[in-house]
C-alpha cells in the first residue's frame, strides 16, 4: 500500500509545498468523487468511497505539521510510544509547569490579556519546535525528531486547553 506522500506524488519530507498538496488532493478527490460513480456497480462505489476516505485521511495528516512529523517518524521506523514514553527534558517540564500555573491563574481571574499572552508564548514555542523537527526530519535524524515530536504533542494538547479556556472565559 502506498504511503500518503506517494498517493499525492509528493516528496517524502517534512518541508512540503502546501499549494502542491492542495492541488494533488483535489485531483485525487475529483477522480474518486461519489458523483462520478452514481451509476456504477456497488463494488466500484465502495472502492471509490474507500479512496476518497483514504485521500481525506492522507490530506489531513500531511496538512498538519504535527501529524506530518509523527507520520514521517512512523514511516521511518520510529515508534513514538506516545502512551508509554513520557520522559521529557527537565527544562521542558519546568516550562510546562510554569505555563499550567499561568493558565490556572488566567482561568481563575478570567484574565483574557494573560490568556492571550500565554497563547502567544505557546505559539512561538510551537513554531520553534516545528522548525526544529522539520530540520531533523529532512536531515533524516528520525530518532531525535521522534523525541521532539513527543514534546510537540504536549504543546498541541496545551494549545487545546488554552482554546477551551478562552471559550469558558468568553462564554
Beta strands, then each sheet from edge to edge (+ up, - down):
end
